[in-house]
Each structure stands twice: as C-alpha cells, then as structure tokens.
Amino acid sequence: MTNPKTLRRHAELVDRMSRVVGLDLEEELMRGQMQIDTLGDAVLRCTGCSNADGCNHWLAAQEGEADAPPEYCRNTEIFEALKAGKRV
C-alpha cells in the first residue's frame, strides 16, 4: 500500500500536470467527462513513476500552458483523451 504522503505528492503532480496541459480535472469530474476511479488510477499510475523529481522540475519550468506532458508521463493518454473531449 502506498503511504499517504506519497499519494498526496503524486495527486499534486497529477493536478499540476493537468493544469499545465490546459485541463481542470475537478471541472472534468463535475461535467462527467472523467470518472473518480480514473482520477484515482491516474494518481496511482503516477506513484509508479521513477522520475517524479524530474516531473516537478519540468512543471516548475513551464510558463503558461504546454501542448503535452513530457514523454515519460504515465498519464498522457488520459490527458489527451480529455483534451479531445472523450470521456475517461
């Protein structure tokens, strides 16, 4: 089981990444475009990433929005689907 501190860190990374690529996950949930389980899975997928520090640095270096997350992001498919108007 992943500890709460790790889960919080990666939940923050997922949220920050979504905002940088132009998504508001809370809004996506409220509109029914995203299931709460999908969000939980995205956070868990992120916890398996071995480059969380690199992700944090990448996010900090972004000015405004980015077209896409870095190539190593484990949640790229979810972000791309949401941006294309698909339900996840």
Residue, then its C-alpha position, 0 to 999 in steps of 0.5 A: m500500500t502506498n503511504p499517504k504522503t506519497l499519494r498526496r505528492h503524486a495527486e499534486l503532480v497529477d493536478r499540476m500536470s493537468r493544469v499545465v496541459g490546459l485541463d481542470l480535472e475537478e471541472e472534468l469530474m463535475r461535467g462527467q467527462m472523467q470518472i473518480d476511479t480514473l482520477g484515482d488510477a491516474v494518481l496511482r499510475c503516477t506513484g509508479c513513476s521513477n522520475a517524479d523529481g524530474c516531473n516537478h522540475w519540468l512543471a516548475a519550468q513551464e510558463g503558461e500552458a504546454d501542448a503535452p506532458p513530457e514523454y515519460c508521463r504515465n498519464t498522457e493518454i488520459f490527458e489527451a483523451l480529455k483534451a479531445g473531449k472523450r470521456v475517461 
